[in-house]
Amino acid sequence: MDFLRRRKILKDKNYLDLTPVRKVEYEQEGNLVTLLIPKFTSAFAVKFIVPRMKSRYIKLKLDELGSASWLEIDDNTNVRELCNRLRNKLGDKIEPVEERLTRFLTRLYMEKIISFKEIEGEKL
């Protein structure tokens, strides 16, 4: 149900005017990024289960285009400007940039890896 609410919130907004905000940590090796997604978020699990685990994160490795997009997110730049930066940085390799970037950011938003400044306060 949360998925449908998150999707509806995005449909009511002009995507290019939204400002993505990172919600997870990451590691960078060269130009490639690995997202560190916590396996557990509940207080009970973090206190009792996580200390016994080998790794507390699920590691999500991004490809070249995903890594470039992730590194451009600075919590202050809207999607329109991110598109311009990526177009200048990667050229034809990332075209059609608006479609690809919005699809990528939508996926990250649905998985709660990012949020958007303009909708953080809205009830999900």
C-alpha positions as CSV (number, residue, x, y, z in Angstrom):
1,M,0.0,0.0,0.0
2,D,2.9,2.4,0.8
3,F,4.1,1.8,-2.8
4,L,0.9,3.1,-4.3
5,R,0.9,6.2,-2.0
6,R,4.5,7.0,-2.9
7,R,3.7,6.6,-6.6
8,K,0.6,8.9,-6.4
9,I,2.7,11.6,-4.7
10,L,5.2,11.5,-7.6
11,K,2.4,11.7,-10.2
12,D,1.1,14.9,-8.6
13,K,4.4,16.7,-8.9
14,N,6.5,18.2,-11.8
15,Y,9.4,15.7,-11.6
16,L,12.0,18.1,-13.1
17,D,11.4,20.6,-10.3
18,L,12.0,18.0,-7.5
19,T,15.2,18.0,-5.5
20,P,16.5,14.4,-4.6
21,V,17.9,13.8,-1.2
22,R,20.0,10.8,-0.3
23,K,18.8,8.5,2.4
24,V,21.5,5.9,2.5
25,E,25.3,5.8,2.8
26,Y,27.5,4.8,-0.1
27,E,31.1,3.7,-1.0
28,Q,33.0,4.9,-4.0
29,E,35.7,3.0,-5.8
30,G,36.9,5.1,-8.8
31,N,33.9,6.2,-10.7
32,L,31.6,3.4,-9.4
33,V,29.3,3.6,-6.4
34,T,28.0,0.9,-4.1
35,L,24.9,1.9,-2.1
36,L,24.8,0.6,1.5
37,I,21.2,-0.2,2.3
38,P,20.5,-1.2,6.0
39,K,19.2,-4.7,6.3
40,F,17.1,-3.8,9.3
41,T,15.7,-0.5,10.5
42,S,13.6,-1.5,13.5
43,A,15.1,-0.6,16.9
44,F,14.8,-4.2,18.1
45,A,16.6,-5.7,15.1
46,V,19.3,-3.0,15.1
47,K,20.0,-3.7,18.8
48,F,19.8,-7.5,18.9
49,I,20.2,-8.9,15.4
50,V,22.5,-6.6,13.6
51,P,25.5,-7.0,16.0
52,R,25.5,-10.8,15.3
53,M,25.5,-10.3,11.5
54,K,28.5,-10.3,9.2
55,S,27.4,-7.2,7.4
56,R,24.6,-4.8,8.4
57,Y,24.1,-3.6,4.8
58,I,22.8,-4.9,1.5
59,K,25.3,-3.7,-1.1
60,L,23.8,-2.4,-4.3
61,K,26.4,-1.8,-7.0
62,L,25.5,0.9,-9.6
63,D,26.8,0.9,-13.1
64,E,28.6,3.8,-14.7
65,L,25.5,5.8,-15.5
66,G,23.8,5.1,-12.1
67,S,27.0,6.0,-10.3
68,A,27.4,9.3,-12.2
69,S,23.8,10.1,-11.4
70,W,24.2,9.3,-7.7
71,L,27.3,11.4,-7.4
72,E,25.6,14.4,-8.9
73,I,22.9,14.3,-6.2
74,D,23.9,17.0,-3.6
75,D,20.5,17.5,-1.8
76,N,20.3,21.0,-3.3
77,T,20.0,20.5,-7.1
78,N,16.7,19.8,-8.8
79,V,16.3,17.0,-11.4
80,R,16.3,19.5,-14.3
81,E,19.8,20.7,-13.4
82,L,21.0,17.1,-12.7
83,C,19.9,16.3,-16.3
84,N,21.9,19.2,-17.6
85,R,25.0,18.2,-15.6
86,L,24.8,14.6,-16.7
87,R,24.3,15.6,-20.4
88,N,27.4,17.8,-20.2
89,K,29.4,15.1,-18.4
90,L,28.4,12.0,-20.4
91,G,27.1,13.3,-23.7
92,D,25.1,11.0,-25.9
93,K,25.8,8.0,-23.7
94,I,23.0,9.0,-21.3
95,E,20.4,10.2,-23.8
96,P,17.4,10.5,-23.4
97,V,18.6,11.8,-20.1
98,E,15.3,13.1,-18.7
99,E,13.6,9.8,-19.2
100,R,16.5,7.7,-17.9
101,L,17.2,9.8,-14.9
102,T,13.5,10.1,-13.8
103,R,13.1,6.3,-14.1
104,F,16.3,5.7,-12.1
105,L,15.2,8.2,-9.4
106,T,11.7,6.8,-9.3
107,R,13.1,3.4,-8.6
108,L,15.3,4.7,-5.8
109,Y,12.4,6.6,-4.3
110,M,10.2,3.6,-4.3
111,E,12.8,1.6,-2.5
112,K,13.3,4.5,0.0
113,I,16.9,5.0,-1.0
114,I,16.2,8.7,-1.7
115,S,13.4,11.1,-1.0
116,F,12.6,14.6,-2.4
117,K,12.9,17.8,-0.5
118,E,9.5,19.0,-1.7
119,I,7.7,16.0,-0.5
120,E,9.5,14.9,2.7
121,G,7.0,16.6,4.9
122,E,4.0,15.1,3.1
123,K,2.3,12.1,4.8
124,L,3.1,8.8,3.2
